[in-house]
């Protein structure tokens, strides 16, 4: 995980939500935006709040772990 500030303005990112998000309450999900060097993650209920920024390899490891059922 990296804690260095991103050079990208969060308002310029294209945020996406998982297709698995519950459609009855679409705000209960995380949103992800990618840049070549960073994966940005935020709470969809608080889009102006804190964000987690990960290196792509770290994100890939997390996703692989989550798919396996952790």
TAGI-V54575 format. One line per field, one symbol per residue. ss: DSSP state (a for helix, b for strand, c for the rest). phi: phi as a letter, one per 40 degrees, with the letter a starting at -180 (. if undefined). psi: psi as a letter, one per 30 degrees, with the letter a starting at -180 (. if undefined). A space follows every 50 residues. Layout:
ss=???
phi=???
psi=???
This chain:
ss=cccccccccaaacccbbcccccaaaccccbbbbbccccbbbbbccccccc bbbbcaaaaaaaaaaaaccc
phi=.bbccccccdcccccbbcccdcccacccacbbbbbdbabbbacccbcccc bbbbcdccccccccccccgf
psi=kkgkkkfkkeffljkllkffkjffiffillkkkklefkkkklkffifgal lkklkeeeeeeeeeeeefg.
